[in-house]
Every structure is written in structure tokens, then in C-alpha cells.
Amino acid sequence: MAAYEDAGGPAYIRILGFRRKAAGLLSEITSRATLPVITHGKAMDNLEGIAAQMLNQELEVGDIYRMAFGNIKGYRHERATPLIII
């Protein structure tokens, strides 16, 4: 964690889901953000350096959680989970 703080904190913005009526806001965030905005698995592959390390660690934590609590009905790995739009 100290290495991430020394690197300036978060290196990407990860959007897990949004309301359909907020699509304009998501577009605005994406266009104005100074950090990469991640909305799907393929975009994760575009990260490099410390951002890629941060994301890989985040995904590993999700894997550990799944292993600790067993198989969760309907579970998909985070890279395969689509953006949730409600």
C-alpha cells in the first residue's frame, strides 16, 4: 500500500455499474478524467505499470474472497463481469 501511496494514490477509476439515466454523466466522467476509466474487462488490459499492479492486486483480493466464502451462485470472474446498467 505504501508503494501505491508513494506513486500518488489510485491510478485508475473503475466503474462497476450505473443507472441508465446517468449515461451522460458516465460519458462526462470519461471525457474529463485524468485517470484511465475502466468499464469492462478488455479495458483492464490497457493499464500499465503501477496501475496494472494495483488492478491485479484488486482482482487477486476478489479471488481470495471467493475462495474464502466458496462458490457463489452466479459468480463470474471480475474480468468477465459486464458493466451493470440498471
JONOR-V884846 format. One record per pair of residues at least 6 apart in sequence whose ideal C-beta (glycine too) atoms are under 8 Angstrom apart, sorted by the first residue. I is the first residue (numbers start at 1). J is the second residue. Records with the same first field share a line. If there is no record, write none. Layout:
I: J  J
This chain:
3: 50
4: 10  11  50  54
7: 50
10: 35  54
11: 35  36  47  49  50  51  54
12: 35  36  37  38  47  51  54  55
13: 29  33  35  36  37  38
14: 38  55  58
15: 26  29  37  38  39  83
16: 83  84
17: 83  84  85  86
18: 25  26  83  84  85  86
19: 85  86
20: 85  86
26: 39
29: 37
30: 37  39
36: 43  46  47  51
37: 43
38: 44  47  55
39: 83
40: 82  83
41: 78  79  80  81
44: 55  79
47: 55
59: 77  78  79
62: 77  78
63: 77
66: 72  75
